[in-house]
Amino acid sequence: MYHKLTFILLSFLAMAVCSGFAAEIVPYRLDDIIVTATKIPEKRKDIPNAVIIMDKKDIRASGAQGIGESLANEPGVDWQTYGNYGGASQEIHIRGMRGNATQVLVNGINVGSPSLGIADVGKIPVENIERIEIVKGSGSLLYGSGAMAGTVNIITKNPKRDAMDLKLRAGYGSQNTYRVAAENGMFVTGDFGYYLTAGRTETDGFRDNSYLRQNDASLKLVLDKKEAFNISLYGDYIDRSYGMPGVKPPSGTQDYYINGEKFYNDEAASLLDHSGDKDGHVVLEIKGEPMDWLGYNLKGHYTNMENHNYERYAFDGTGSENWVTNQVLGMDGHVKLYPFEGAKLLLGGEYKDFDWKNRSYNLDAFGSRSGPESTTKAHIFTKSAFTEAEYRPSRYGKVFAGIRHENHSTFGSESLPLVGAVINPFETTALKFSHGKHFLAPTPNDLYWPAGPYTRGNADLKPEIGWHTDVTLEQSLLKDKLFVTISYFHWNVDNKIQWEPDSQGVFTPINLGGYKADGIEGGIKIGPFYDLMLALSYTYTDAKEKNREYTRQDYGWPPFFPPDFQYGMAERRASYTPRNRFKADLTYKSNFGLAVTATARYVGNRIVYRTESTTYPDTKTVKYALDSYWTTDLKIEQRFCKHWILSLSGVNLFDKKYDTHLTTFTDQASSRTSTATYPAAGRSVFAGMTYEF
């Protein structure tokens, strides 16, 4: 290993010989333009929200292989997975809210799963990303359901008028991981251009049955007439399959077989379970500013998402296989008016039509389909209208007010107001305030999941609703070489949707009391000084939830003895929400093409609650803590001979062991049930080569 590292380092030094240009470090500015916050391009200092802006250079410098990893521990941002294995779901949690409270967009269109209400950012390849805008605080005014904690808008690459883009990448790393990707973009003739990306990823994962196989592609066609109009047609497609290893069983667990098939071992609780996704999106956008006082933006979009899930049960070998399909057809648009100096008015509307289908089979103890196909279908639509007004009477301040009215075909309508203000006592200072109502509609899975012996949906659910308040100070000093941001936030949610056993012992979603949080987040960026830049961020979140604590869970023997479930409501620290998160980035860029970024992250402990039996049917709530942890990452990149880039990245360099989630595992051989966790991956290394033209 020592000789390999020595060889790689010497290679980087040798390549520096044919490198003769500086790699620029771009500071952060209050004049940075952001679109997501108001749907109108505005300077950072002119919007009332706390924001994070990350461009393709930031992502590449981080060494991250995915979006979640690059955003992890930015102010207010928590990246959560079920163990970091190949196909593990990756969620963005903002300010202590769950993943379904963050709306993830690609080019302004929601890419989350409608059936789950959550976006898996691990699906999105980084090669296609030009820029990421994260707007924290209630986004329901402009984006509707799910934008309670904030909005993540991923903006894909466009062709350049003055140059052709051609990039070829290949890399290989730990766990037999490889990624090959290509991208090409240019203006073909006049005002017409395209940008095309394609890639393939494979990994065996760090545990048995934690593999991933993914193919992805995207294409953007652009007809750019500048202010007159701009037409773009964007499409992407992802086809992936992956193992579902479950928790890591206790050490010493013996291999377990049913009918000659191995169901689990001491590495993975599920050796046969696997899933797959086939996701496609098409977006047509037409926008322009034909007059000084008028602009418009119109979008039509179509989404088709199919998830396949194959699951076997270790207690008797049976199982289930299902396909969940979501089809979404939508239109949205807005006009922006500038009626007089200092004033802006946004008028818009949105319509979405959802078709949901669940098709499933039961599996026998040999894994073969048994019985007829079960099919459940549902149709939902939403329509909304929104308006937002801005007025800046002087350079010292600006005010905002807006409202959205949304109609949902299942639960009715909701009105969502928002107010905000910005004070600019100096050109380099922005004091921001926003206060808005948010909501989260029940998903089709929540409403219509097929009734079975263990689970069923609930068509009588109400939406989650609440308010989000944000106060932020942003300050730029030393000619933008020192940038400071600090925020206080408070939010609350009522009617929290959670799956719980009903009076018959069947798990079904219900509306519980709610949850709330107060917190502080801050960041500081220093540099560049002497080719160095330092970035520090910290988040404190005090989140509390109201939840059931069961004292009795008697499943009875229907119809002779009815089930008996007894519980009390308790307010407690929110599950899986660390109070403290910290991140430090130190970046060095030389004048001979070398770039090095070292990243340290700290995540505080997380609390988990489990209902456990004392003497059947009596139960108690037991509190567990997942330990805090530090991780350290390193990315080294050397450009040489103008067009070539060699990179080496190491994640979790000190091989820190930590856990991401906790549940239980039952050893069928001994009938013993114990707590078990989803472990995070240890140290991994990835080396890549890129050709750019």
C-alpha positions in Angstrom: 0.0 0.0 0.0 2.9 2.4 0.9 4.5 1.8 -2.5 1.2 2.5 -4.3 0.7 5.8 -2.5 4.3 6.8 -3.2 3.8 6.1 -6.9 0.6 8.1 -7.1 2.2 11.1 -5.3 5.2 11.0 -7.6 2.9 10.9 -10.6 1.1 14.1 -9.4 4.5 15.8 -9.1 5.7 14.7 -12.5 2.5 15.9 -14.1 3.0 19.3 -12.6 6.0 19.8 -15.0 3.7 20.2 -18.0 1.2 22.4 -16.1 1.6 26.1 -16.4 -1.5 28.0 -15.3 -3.2 29.0 -12.1 -6.4 27.4 -10.8 -8.6 30.2 -9.7 -10.4 30.2 -6.3 -13.6 32.2 -6.6 -14.8 34.0 -3.4 -18.4 34.2 -2.2 -20.3 37.4 -2.9 -23.6 39.0 -1.9 -23.9 39.8 -5.6 -24.2 36.1 -6.6 -27.3 35.5 -8.6 -29.9 33.0 -7.5 -33.2 32.0 -9.2 -34.9 29.5 -6.9 -35.8 31.8 -4.0 -38.3 34.0 -6.0 -38.4 32.4 -9.5 -36.8 35.6 -10.7 -33.0 36.0 -11.0 -32.0 38.1 -8.0 -28.8 39.0 -6.2 -28.2 37.1 -3.0 -28.5 40.3 -0.9 -32.0 40.9 -2.3 -33.8 37.8 -1.2 -35.2 37.2 2.3 -33.9 33.6 2.7 -30.7 31.9 3.9 -29.2 30.2 0.9 -26.3 27.9 -0.1 -24.8 28.1 -3.6 -22.6 25.4 -5.0 -21.3 25.3 -8.5 -19.6 22.5 -10.5 -16.2 23.6 -9.4 -17.2 23.3 -5.7 -18.5 19.8 -6.3 -15.4 18.7 -8.2 -13.1 20.1 -5.5 -15.0 18.3 -2.7 -14.2 14.9 -4.2 -17.7 13.8 -3.5 -19.1 11.0 -5.7 -22.7 12.3 -5.2 -24.8 15.3 -4.4 -25.6 14.3 -0.8 -21.9 13.8 0.1 -21.0 17.2 -1.3 -23.8 19.0 0.7 -23.3 17.1 3.9 -22.9 19.4 7.0 -23.3 22.6 5.0 -25.1 25.1 7.3 -28.5 23.6 8.2 -28.0 20.5 5.9 -27.9 16.9 7.1 -27.2 14.1 4.6 -28.8 10.8 5.7 -28.5 7.3 4.3 -29.2 3.7 5.3 -25.6 2.7 5.4 -23.8 4.3 2.4 -23.9 1.1 0.4 -24.4 1.2 -3.4 -28.1 1.6 -3.7 -28.8 3.0 -0.3 -31.4 5.8 -0.3 -29.8 9.2 0.2 -31.9 12.0 1.7 -31.3 15.7 2.3 -32.7 16.9 5.7 -32.7 20.6 6.3 -32.9 22.2 9.7 -34.0 18.9 11.5 -37.0 18.2 9.3 -37.4 14.8 7.7 -36.4 14.1 4.0 -40.0 14.5 2.8 -39.9 18.2 4.0 -37.2 19.0 1.4 -38.3 19.5 -2.2 -35.5 18.5 -4.7 -35.8 20.0 -8.1 -34.0 19.5 -11.4 -34.3 22.6 -13.6 -37.3 23.7 -11.4 -39.2 20.4 -11.6 -39.7 18.1 -8.6 -37.8 14.8 -9.0 -38.9 13.2 -5.7 -40.9 10.0 -5.7 -44.6 10.9 -5.5 -45.4 7.6 -3.8 -42.8 8.1 -1.1 -42.7 11.9 -0.9 -38.9 11.8 -0.8 -36.1 12.5 -3.3 -33.2 10.0 -3.5 -30.4 12.4 -4.5 -28.1 9.4 -4.9 -29.7 8.8 -8.3 -28.6 12.1 -9.8 -25.2 12.0 -11.5 -22.9 14.9 -10.7 -21.5 15.3 -14.2 -24.7 16.9 -15.4 -24.7 19.6 -12.7 -23.9 23.2 -13.5 -25.0 24.6 -10.1 -27.0 23.8 -7.0 -29.1 26.4 -5.2 -30.4 25.6 -1.7 -33.0 27.9 -0.3 -33.8 27.4 3.3 -37.1 28.2 5.0 -40.7 27.7 3.8 -40.9 27.3 0.0 -44.5 26.3 -0.2 -45.5 29.7 -1.6 -43.8 29.0 -4.9 -43.3 25.2 -4.8 -46.3 23.8 -2.9 -46.3 20.5 -0.9 -43.1 19.3 0.6 -41.1 22.5 0.5 -41.4 22.9 4.3 -37.7 23.0 5.3 -36.4 24.3 2.0 -35.8 23.7 -1.6 -32.8 22.2 -3.5 -32.7 23.2 -7.1 -30.2 21.4 -9.3 -29.5 23.3 -12.5 -28.1 21.3 -15.4 -25.4 22.3 -17.8 -26.0 24.4 -21.0 -24.0 24.6 -24.1 -21.6 27.5 -24.6 -21.8 29.8 -27.6 -18.0 30.4 -27.8 -16.7 26.9 -27.2 -17.4 23.2 -27.5 -17.5 21.1 -24.3 -16.2 17.6 -24.4 -15.3 15.7 -21.3 -14.5 12.0 -20.9 -14.1 10.5 -17.4 -13.1 7.1 -16.0 -12.4 6.1 -12.5 -11.9 3.1 -10.3 -11.8 2.6 -6.5 -12.5 0.6 -3.4 -15.2 -2.1 -3.4 -14.6 -2.7 -7.1 -16.3 0.6 -7.9 -16.0 2.2 -11.3 -17.6 5.1 -13.1 -17.3 6.0 -16.7 -19.0 9.1 -18.1 -19.0 11.4 -21.1 -20.5 14.8 -21.9 -20.6 16.9 -24.9 -22.2 20.3 -25.6 -22.1 23.1 -28.1 -24.1 25.4 -30.3 -24.5 23.5 -33.6 -25.8 26.4 -35.7 -26.8 30.0 -34.9 -28.9 30.0 -31.8 -29.4 26.2 -31.5 -27.3 24.0 -29.2 -27.3 20.8 -27.2 -25.8 19.3 -24.1 -25.5 15.5 -23.8 -24.3 13.3 -20.9 -24.1 9.6 -20.4 -22.6 7.4 -17.7 -22.4 4.0 -16.0 -21.6 3.2 -12.4 -21.0 -0.2 -10.8 -19.9 -1.2 -7.3 -19.9 -4.4 -5.3 -20.5 -2.4 -2.1 -18.8 -2.9 1.3 -21.2 -5.7 2.4 -22.8 -8.7 0.9 -25.8 -7.8 -1.3 -24.9 -4.1 -1.4 -24.1 -3.9 -5.1 -25.3 -1.2 -7.5 -25.5 -1.1 -11.3 -26.6 2.2 -12.8 -26.9 3.6 -16.3 -27.9 7.3 -16.8 -28.2 9.7 -19.6 -29.5 13.2 -20.2 -30.0 15.6 -23.2 -30.8 19.3 -23.3 -31.7 21.0 -26.5 -31.7 24.8 -26.5 -32.9 27.5 -28.9 -31.6 30.7 -27.4 -32.9 34.1 -28.8 -31.7 35.9 -25.6 -34.2 38.3 -24.3 -36.8 37.6 -27.0 -37.3 34.0 -26.0 -35.4 30.9 -24.9 -36.8 27.4 -25.6 -35.2 24.3 -23.9 -36.2 20.7 -24.0 -34.6 18.6 -21.3 -34.8 14.9 -20.7 -33.1 12.4 -18.5 -33.3 8.7 -17.8 -31.9 6.4 -15.1 -31.9 2.6 -15.0 -30.5 1.1 -11.8 -30.6 -2.2 -9.9 -29.2 -2.7 -6.4 -29.1 -5.1 -3.5 -30.9 -4.5 -0.2 -28.7 -6.0 2.5 -30.7 -4.7 5.5 -29.0 -4.4 8.9 -25.7 -6.0 9.9 -26.6 -9.0 12.2 -24.7 -9.5 15.5 -21.2 -10.8 15.2 -21.2 -14.6 15.2 -24.5 -15.0 13.4 -24.5 -18.3 11.4 -25.5 -18.6 7.8 -29.2 -19.4 7.5 -30.8 -21.4 4.7 -34.3 -22.2 3.6 -34.9 -24.7 0.8 -31.2 -24.5 -0.1 -31.2 -20.7 -0.4 -29.0 -18.6 1.9 -31.2 -15.9 3.5 -28.7 -14.1 5.7 -25.2 -14.3 7.2 -23.2 -12.2 9.7 -22.7 -9.4 7.1 -26.2 -8.9 5.8 -29.7 -9.6 7.2 -31.1 -9.9 3.6 -29.1 -11.7 0.9 -32.0 -12.2 -1.5 -33.8 -8.8 -1.4 -33.2 -6.4 -4.3 -34.7 -3.4 -5.9 -34.6 -1.4 -9.1 -35.6 2.0 -10.5 -36.4 3.2 -14.0 -36.9 7.0 -13.9 -37.5 9.4 -16.7 -38.2 13.1 -16.9 -39.0 15.4 -19.8 -39.3 19.2 -19.4 -40.2 21.8 -22.0 -39.5 25.3 -20.9 -40.2 28.6 -22.8 -39.1 31.9 -21.3 -38.3 35.4 -22.3 -38.3 39.1 -21.5 -39.8 40.8 -24.6 -40.2 44.1 -22.8 -38.4 45.9 -20.0 -41.5 45.6 -17.7 -42.5 42.0 -18.6 -41.0 38.5 -18.4 -42.6 35.1 -18.6 -41.7 31.4 -18.0 -43.8 28.5 -19.0 -43.1 24.8 -18.4 -44.7 21.5 -19.3 -43.3 18.3 -17.9 -43.8 14.6 -17.7 -42.4 12.1 -15.2 -42.4 8.3 -15.3 -40.9 6.5 -12.3 -41.1 2.7 -11.7 -39.7 1.0 -8.6 -39.4 -2.8 -8.5 -39.0 -4.4 -5.1 -38.3 -8.1 -4.4 -38.4 -9.2 -0.7 -38.2 -12.5 1.1 -39.0 -13.2 4.7 -36.5 -15.3 6.7 -39.1 -16.7 9.1 -40.7 -19.0 6.5 -39.1 -18.2 3.1 -42.1 -16.6 1.6 -42.1 -13.0 0.3 -43.5 -10.5 -2.0 -42.7 -8.8 -5.3 -44.2 -5.5 -6.3 -43.9 -2.7 -8.8 -44.9 0.9 -7.9 -45.4 3.2 -10.9 -45.8 7.0 -10.7 -46.7 9.1 -13.7 -46.9 12.8 -13.4 -48.1 15.3 -16.1 -47.8 18.9 -15.1 -47.8 22.5 -16.3 -46.7 25.6 -14.5 -46.0 29.1 -15.5 -45.6 32.7 -14.2 -45.2 36.2 -15.5 -43.1 38.8 -13.8 -44.1 42.4 -14.0 -42.1 45.6 -13.2 -44.9 48.1 -12.7 -42.7 51.0 -11.4 -39.2 51.5 -10.2 -38.3 49.2 -7.2 -41.4 47.0 -7.6 -41.7 43.5 -8.9 -44.9 41.4 -9.1 -45.0 37.6 -9.8 -48.2 35.9 -10.9 -48.3 32.2 -11.5 -50.1 28.9 -11.5 -49.4 25.2 -11.5 -51.3 22.0 -12.3 -50.2 18.4 -11.7 -51.9 15.2 -12.5 -50.7 12.0 -10.7 -51.4 8.4 -11.7 -50.2 5.8 -9.1 -50.2 2.1 -9.6 -49.2 -0.7 -7.2 -48.9 -4.2 -8.7 -47.8 -7.1 -6.5 -47.5 -10.8 -6.2 -47.0 -13.1 -3.2 -44.0 -15.4 -3.3 -43.9 -19.0 -1.9 -41.1 -20.5 0.2 -39.1 -21.2 -3.0 -39.4 -17.6 -4.3 -42.0 -18.4 -7.0 -45.1 -16.4 -7.5 -48.2 -17.8 -5.8 -51.7 -16.6 -6.2 -53.2 -13.9 -8.4 -51.7 -10.5 -9.2 -53.0 -7.7 -6.9 -53.4 -4.3 -8.5 -54.3 -1.0 -6.8 -54.6 2.3 -8.8 -55.2 5.9 -7.8 -55.5 9.2 -9.5 -54.7 12.6 -7.8 -54.5 16.1 -9.1 -53.5 19.4 -7.7 -54.0 23.0 -9.0 -52.7 26.2 -7.5 -52.3 29.9 -8.1 -49.7 32.1 -6.4 -48.6 35.7 -6.3 -45.6 37.4 -4.8 -44.9 41.2 -4.6 -41.6 42.8 -3.9 -40.8 46.5 -3.3 -37.5 48.2 -2.7 -38.2 51.9 -1.8 -34.5 52.6 -1.3 -31.2 50.8 -1.4 -31.5 50.3 2.3 -34.4 47.9 2.3 -36.9 45.7 0.6 -40.2 44.0 1.6 -41.9 40.9 0.3 -45.4 39.4 0.6 -47.1 36.6 -1.2 -49.8 33.9 -1.0 -50.5 30.6 -2.7 -53.9 28.8 -2.8 -53.6 25.1 -3.6 -56.5 22.6 -4.3 -55.8 18.9 -3.7 -58.3 16.4 -5.1 -58.2 14.3 -1.9 -58.1 16.6 1.1 -59.3 19.9 -0.2 -57.5 23.3 -0.3 -54.8 25.1 1.6 -53.8 28.8 1.6 -50.1 29.5 2.2 -49.0 33.1 3.0 -45.4 34.4 3.3 -43.9 37.7 4.3 -40.3 38.8 4.2 -37.9 41.7 4.4 -34.3 42.6 3.7 -32.3 45.4 5.3 -29.1 46.5 3.6 -27.4 49.2 5.8 -24.3 48.8 3.7 -23.6 47.3 0.2 -21.9 44.4 1.8 -24.5 43.6 4.5 -27.9 41.9 4.3 -30.2 41.3 7.3 -33.0 39.0 6.2 -36.3 37.9 7.6 -38.9 35.5 6.3 -42.0 33.9 7.9 -44.2 31.6 5.9 -46.8 28.8 6.1 -45.9 25.4 4.8 -47.7 22.0 4.2 -47.1 18.4 3.2 -49.8 16.4 1.4 -50.1 12.7 2.1 -48.5 10.5 -0.5 -50.4 7.9 -2.6 -48.7 5.2 -0.5 -50.1 6.8 2.6 -53.6 7.1 1.2 -54.0 4.0 -1.0 -51.5 1.3 0.1 -53.3 -2.0 -0.5 -55.0 -3.5 2.6 -53.2 -6.6 3.8 -52.6 -8.5 7.1 -49.8 -6.2 8.2 -50.3 -2.8 6.4 -52.9 -0.6 4.8 -53.3 3.0 3.7 -55.6 5.7 5.1 -57.7 7.8 2.8 -58.8 10.1 5.6 -55.4 11.6 6.3 -55.0 15.4 6.7 -51.9 17.3 5.4 -49.1 18.3 7.7 -49.2 22.1 8.2 -47.0 24.6 10.1 -44.9 27.7 10.0 -41.2 28.4 9.4 -39.5 31.6 10.6 -36.0 32.6 9.6 -33.7 35.5 10.5 -30.3 35.7 8.7 -27.4 38.0 8.7 -24.9 37.9 5.7 -21.8 40.0 5.7 -19.0 40.3 3.2 -15.7 42.0 4.1 -12.2 42.5 2.9 -13.2 42.8 -0.8 -15.2 39.5 -0.6 -12.4 37.6 0.9 -14.3 37.2 4.2 -17.9 36.0 4.0 -20.0 35.4 7.2 -23.5 34.1 7.5 -25.5 33.3 10.6 -29.2 32.3 10.9 -31.8 31.7 13.6 -34.7 29.5 12.6 -37.9 28.2 14.2 -40.5 25.9 12.7 -43.4 23.8 13.7 -45.5 21.0 12.1 -49.0 19.8 13.1 -50.8 16.7 11.9 -47.5 14.8 11.5 -48.1 11.7 9.3 -46.6 8.5 10.8 -47.2 4.8 10.3 -48.5 3.2 13.6 -50.4 0.1 14.5 -54.2 0.7 14.6 -56.7 -0.9 16.9 -56.4 -4.2 15.0 -52.6 -4.2 15.1 -52.3 -3.3 11.4 -49.8 -0.6 10.5 -51.4 2.4 8.9 -50.6 6.1 8.5 -52.2 8.4 11.0 -52.0 12.1 12.0 -50.1 12.6 15.2 -49.5 15.7 17.3 -46.5 17.2 15.5 -42.9 18.3 16.0 -41.0 21.6 16.2 -37.4 23.0 16.3 -35.3 26.0 17.1 -31.8 26.3 15.9 -28.8 28.4 14.9 -26.6 27.9 11.8 -23.5 29.7 10.7 -20.8 29.7 8.2 -17.6 31.6 7.5 -15.4 31.5 4.3 -12.0 33.0 4.3 -9.9 33.6 1.3 -8.4 33.2 -1.1 -5.1 34.2 0.7 -1.9 32.7 -0.6 -3.8 30.2 -2.8 -5.7 29.0 0.3 -9.4 29.1 1.2 -10.9 28.0 4.5 -14.6 27.3 5.0 -16.2 26.5 8.4 -19.9 25.8 9.1 -21.8 24.8 12.2 -25.5 23.9 12.9 -27.3 23.5 16.2 -30.8 22.1 16.1 -33.1 21.5 19.1 -35.9 19.4 17.5 -38.7 17.9 19.5 -41.4 15.5 18.5 -44.7 14.3 20.0 -45.1 10.6 19.7 -46.8 7.6 21.1 -45.1 5.6 23.9 -46.8 2.2 24.1 -47.4 0.5 27.4 -49.4 -2.5 26.0 -49.4 -4.2 22.5 -51.7 -7.2 22.7 -52.4 -8.5 19.2 -55.1 -10.8 20.6 -56.7 -13.6 18.6 -59.4 -12.0 16.4 -62.3 -12.5 16.3 -62.3 -14.3 19.7 -60.0 -11.9 21.5 -59.7 -8.3 20.0 -56.3 -6.6 20.0 -55.5 -4.2 22.8 -53.0 -1.3 22.2 -52.5 1.2 25.0 -50.2 4.2 24.9 -49.6 7.8 26.1 -48.3 10.8 24.2 -44.9 12.2 25.1 -42.8 15.1 23.9 -39.2 14.1 23.4 -36.1 14.9 21.5 -36.7 14.1 17.8 -35.4 10.8 16.4 -32.3 10.7 14.2 -31.7 14.5 14.5 -28.2 15.4 15.7 -28.1 18.6 17.8 -24.6 19.5 16.5 -23.0 19.3 13.1 -19.7 20.8 12.0 -17.8 21.0 8.7 -14.4 22.4 7.8 -12.9 22.7 4.3 -9.4 23.7 3.5 -8.6 24.2 -0.2 -5.3 24.9 -1.8 -4.9 25.7 -5.5 -1.5 26.2 -7.0 -0.3 28.1 -10.1 0.8 24.8 -11.7 -2.7 23.1 -11.8 -2.6 21.3 -8.4 -5.7 21.5 -6.2 -6.1 19.9 -2.8 -9.2 19.9 -0.5 -9.3 18.5 3.0 -12.7 18.1 4.6 -13.5 17.2 8.2 -17.1 16.6 9.4 -18.6 16.1 12.8 -22.1 14.7 13.5 -23.5 14.6 17.0 -25.3 11.7 18.6 -28.7 10.8 17.4 -31.5 9.4 19.5 -33.7 6.4 18.5 -36.7 5.1 20.3 -37.9 1.4 20.2 -41.0 -0.2 21.7 -39.9 -3.3 23.5 -41.7 -6.0 25.4 -41.4 -6.5 29.1 -43.8 -9.3 30.0 -46.2 -9.9 27.0 -48.3 -8.0 26.2 -46.8 -5.1 28.3 -44.3 -2.9 26.6 -42.0 0.1 27.3 -40.2 2.7 25.2 -36.4 2.3 25.2 -34.1 5.1 24.1 -31.0 4.3 22.2 -28.2 6.7 21.1 -26.2 6.3 17.9 -22.7 7.7 18.8 -21.3 10.9 17.4 -18.5 10.7 14.9 -15.8 12.5 12.9 -14.8 11.8 9.4 -12.0 13.2 7.2 -11.9 13.3 3.4 -9.2 14.3 1.0 -9.2 15.2 -2.7 -6.1 15.8 -4.8 -6.4 16.9 -8.4 -3.7 17.7 -10.9 -4.2 19.2 -14.3 -1.5 18.5 -16.8 -0.8 19.1 -20.5 -3.8 21.5 -20.6 -6.5 18.9 -21.3 -5.9 16.1 -18.7 -6.9 15.9 -15.1 -5.8 13.2 -12.7 -7.7 13.0 -9.4 -7.5 10.9 -6.2 -10.0 11.1 -3.5 -10.2 9.4 -0.1 -13.4 9.3 2.0 -13.4 8.5 5.7 -9.6 8.3 5.6 -9.2 7.2 9.2 -11.8 4.4 8.7 -14.1 5.7 11.4 -16.8 3.1 12.3 -20.3 4.6 12.9 -23.9 3.6 12.4 -26.6 5.4 10.4 -29.9 3.7 11.6 -31.0 1.2 14.2 -33.7 -1.4 14.2 -34.0 -5.1 15.2 -32.8 -8.5 13.8 -34.3 -11.9 14.6 -32.0 -14.9 14.2 -34.4 -17.6 13.1 -32.0 -20.4 14.2 -32.3 -19.3 17.9 -35.5 -17.2 17.7 -33.6 -14.4 19.5 -34.4 -10.8 18.6 -31.7 -8.1 19.2 -31.0 -4.5 18.1 -29.0 -4.2 15.0 -27.8 -1.2 12.9 -27.1 -0.1 9.4 -23.3 0.5 9.4 -21.7 3.2 7.4 -19.0 2.4 4.9 -15.4 2.6 6.1 -12.5 4.1 4.2 -12.7 4.2 0.5 -10.4 5.5 -2.3 -11.3 6.5 -5.8 -8.9 7.5 -8.6 -10.0 9.1 -11.8 -8.8 10.5 -15.1 -10.6 13.2 -17.1 -10.0 14.5 -20.6 -11.4 18.0 -21.2 -11.5 19.8 -24.6 
